[in-house]
Amino acid sequence: MSTQGIRGKAAIVGVGISEHGEVPGWSHFELMAQAVERACADAGIKSKDIDGVFAAITPSGLPVSMVSEYLGLQPKVLEGTMLGGSSFVNFLSWAALALDAGLCEVALITYGSNARSSKRRPGGDLVPYESPFGPRLVDGYAMAAARHMYQYGTKREHLAEVAVAARAWARLNPKAMMRDPLTIEDALKSRMIADPLTLLDCCLITDGAGAIIMTRAERAKDYPNKPVYILGAAAEHSHMQIAQMRDLTVTAAARSGPRAFAMAGLKPTDMSLAMLYDAFTINTILFLEDLGFCKKGEGGAFVSGGTIAPGGRLAVNTNGGGLSCLHPGMYGIFLIAEAAIQLRGLAGERQVAGAATAVVHGNGGTLSTQVTAVLGTAETL
Amino acid sequence: MSDKPTPAPIANPGPDMIYQQALAAGMFKIQHCAGCNAYVFYPRHLCPECGSAKLEWVQASGKGTVYTTTMVRQRPEAGGNKNLCVVELAEGPRLMSRVEGIAADEVKIDMAVTAEIVGSGEEPKFIVFRAEAKQ
């Protein structure tokens, strides 16, 4: 078994998710604090025990300072690298390193957003060579989907399969926002936003916050919960502006995935579940391919027939994903939260039987930053 | 008209300003790297392929093909549906743009297109494309 990198050095010992969906009257930081309150209660700690803060919260310019002030903390480690929605998966690496080096004892990774209630839409940087054309986030993903269809014959029905599978998982999650039945036909009839992506190919915009508590591995057993260990993690980037992406059908997950799996000493077929950042349905297909669950170009066929839905061959986005559960602007922290809930066996009706390993894959920008982490139970150390 | 005094011209502008000034003068210029022979867009100080600072300006051919495309759906009062695409220039680099002169749903991947400089007044100019007439 590999022992390289951060494998097994740190563990998640607490998970908190705020009220989400539509939570009017709550600010970003209030929702964040509610998630922290719940994560601390889950871990059996006081918030004052936190001495490492890892946060990215838009539109705050200094989110780590704001989070620390709000919670009344004087952390010894402050980290706020902004990679977009993948930031939180990226924080797993740096929190594990800081904990392992003894720079801090209790690390908090957190995010909060009232994107829905405030009607503040997530958006990228204004970039000089694209801004004259006014691209929305969805447009870059639509162009990636168009290219995937052109090169590999991927069909709108394949995209619809992803939306339907996410909805089927959401129907097993009482906290998910969208729980009405959804068929392939419904998805295909949905309003077109940017060809070939319809409204149902796009993630929700919700309110919500998440918090993750981590400690060094040897301390993790002292906490009340089954620890969830970080077995591998890797970050990659391919571009910032979509026109600079070399191949719109291959994301940098094709590099981050193999590195994270190598660190973990595991492979895609060893995974009990996959949490893949589904900002749009094409993401799930791209990441299944790039992470090695199927060959490039075969993602559409792979998801067909309910492969990634409940009862399918591979459990993907078991909370209902960004498509049907929640997506408050930057969703990455909720991938980690759901993976941890599954690995602790607490996912209720949607529980993946015997879940021991999970791949968590975060995406940021317009397919720009890709961060993969492999998580596992004590038995996988 | 503004009463603001005209600022003195900048003696040694950076790549972006050089690019914009060329566009304003009706020329679409891209960079060529003397270090690795790559063509570069958008304008940089260092070549993204090899890191060389030996980037020289060349006139772009203006020829390209649509690498990928979408139709941005908008209500008529918001301007209606419009094309958004990524064009691959004959020299190699890509840029975001739109194809004008044909219906948004007629823009297809691999379509041959030609660059045109647009923009009015004080706003920075930018490049759009027109579909080449079928032979």
Interface residues (C-beta under 8 A of the other chain):
Chain A: P128 Y129 E130 P132 F133 P135 R136 D139 A142 M143 A144 A146 R147 Y150 R191 M192 I193 A194 D195 P196 L197 Q241 I242 A243 Q244 L248
Chain B: D16 F41 Y42 Y67 T68 T69 T70 M71 V72 R73 L84 C85 V86 R94 L95 M96 S97 R98 D105 I109 G119 P124 F126
